[in-house]
């Protein structure tokens, strides 16, 4: 992290080191989130991005991505904020993929002017998925009667306590196709002729970093520190941008209330989040 006293030193005596700000994005992409779990949303990363791109002397901004995906809306909002700041501040953007940059995580990675991955990173999964459960037989066994009253015949579409209707599934798939096409168009716009013509590129499959390089999903293999030093010299340094937060600033009611409320919230979401990582063998 830059020394706060450095500004007191005359310019001619200051270090010539190049400092590249780094924004780390880790976790499932979703609106809101929990203080006990890492997650990514525009609200959580926007202040860090603003601070990173405000570094006037930095020739580039680095983004570390480690995510199985999540909300397509939040993914695109984060992607767009990175691109807007890159153009506004005239900064080169380097994205480094850690264990996983898949689905929405890969969408965010596409904000980079160059994408770096470890040979064993998992990248891609350009697709859209929706999941849920059906409890129709369960409530019958329990002797529970489901009562739903709506204004609008499709208001209870895909209700998990009612039998699945083919027309509801058809509507959901049409919506998924729209979202999927937006994802495909974004990847093509950013990666352009770098992409291979592999027939499974946009089917939701995912690959290792090594295979991702062959397919044009990433630009090179390696680690962020090595890439930055290669581009900007051996004295180039990485500085992680961190959020400033007081001990009780997370939620009203103090630390104890924050932890109790967050713990209950986290308990309901941890299984689904774990399943998202497990899809990629992690």
C-alpha positions, 0 to 999 in steps of 0.5 A, spaced: 500 500 500 502 506 498 506 510 503 501 516 506 508 520 507 510 519 500 507 526 498 512 530 503 518 527 499 520 532 493 518 529 487 525 528 484 527 523 491 521 519 490 521 512 488 520 510 480 516 504 482 510 503 478 504 501 482 498 497 479 492 497 483 488 491 484 481 489 485 479 482 488 472 479 486 471 473 490 464 469 491 458 468 488 455 474 484 448 476 487 445 483 489 445 484 497 450 478 500 452 477 507 457 479 511 459 472 513 460 470 505 464 473 500 460 475 494 460 480 488 455 485 486 456 492 483 454 495 490 460 492 493 465 493 488 463 500 485 467 503 491 473 499 490 473 500 482 472 508 483 478 508 488 483 503 483 481 507 477 482 514 480 490 512 481 492 517 476 500 515 475 498 507 474 498 505 467 493 499 468 488 497 473 488 489 475 482 485 477 482 478 480 476 474 479 474 468 482 467 466 481 462 461 479 457 466 476 450 468 479 446 474 477 446 475 470 444 482 471 449 484 477 455 480 472 453 485 466 453 491 471 460 490 474 462 488 467 460 495 464 462 499 470 469 496 469 469 498 462 466 505 463 472 507 468 477 504 463 475 509 458 474 515 462 480 514 466 484 511 460 487 505 463 489 498 461 485 493 464 488 486 466 484 481 469 487 475 472 482 468 473 484 464 479 480 458 481 474 459 477 472 465 472 465 461 470 459 464 467 458 471 470 465 470 473 467 470 465 463 475 463 466 480 468 473 477 466 471 479 459 472 487 461 479 486 461 483 488 455 487 482 456 485 476 460 490 471 464 489 465 467 493 459 471 493 453 466 489 449 472 484 455 472 476 453 470 474 458 465 468 459 460 461 456 462 457 461 457 450 459 458 444 460 463 441 456 468 435 456 473 434 451 478 429 449 484 425 444 487 418 441 486 414 439 493 408 437 490 408 429 492 411 432 499 405 436 501 400 430 499 404 426 503 404 431 509 396 432 508 397 439 506 393 443 501 396 448 497 391 455 496 394 460 491 389 466 489 392 470 484 390 476 479 393 474 473 393 467 470 400 466 470 402 470 477 404 463 480 408 461 474 413 455 476 410 455 483 414 449 487 408 447 490 404 446 484 405 441 478 410 443 473 406 446 467 409 445 460 407 452 458 411 455 464 417 451 462 417 454 455 416 461 457 422 460 462 426 457 456 425 463 452 427 468 457 433 464 458 435 464 451 434 472 451 439 472 457 444 467 453 444 471 447 446 477 451 452 473 454 454 471 447 454 478 444 458 481 450 463 475 449 463 476 441 464 484 442 470 483 447 474 477 444 472 478 437 477 474 432 480 471 438 475 466 439 475 459 436 469 456 432 469 450 437 461 448 436 461 448 444 464 455 445 457 457 447 453 451 450 455 452 457 461 448 457 467 450 461 475 448 460 481 449 463 486 455 463 490 451 458 484 449 453 481 456 454 487 459 451 487 455 445 479 457 444 481 464 445 477 465 452 484 467 455 490 471 452 495 468 456 497 463 462 501 465 468 500 469 474 498 477 475 505 479 478 509 476 473 505 479 467 505 486 471 513 485 471 513 483 464 509 489 462 512 494 466 518 492 469 521 489 475 520 494 480 512 494 478 508 493 484 501 490 486 497 494 491 490 491 493 485 496 494 481 494 500 474 497 503 475 501 509 470 499 514 469 500 522 467 495 527 460 496 527 459 499 520 456 493 517 449 493 520 445 497 525 445 494 532 452 493 533 457 487 531 453 482 535 446 483 531 450 483 525 453 476 526 446 473 528 442 476 523 447 474 518 448 467 520 441 466 519 441 469 512 447 465 511 445 458 513 439 458 508 444 460 502 450 456 503 447 450 500 446 453 494 452 457 494 456 450 495 452 447 489 455 452 484 462 451 486 461 444 486 458 444 479 466 446 477 469 440 481 471 445 486 
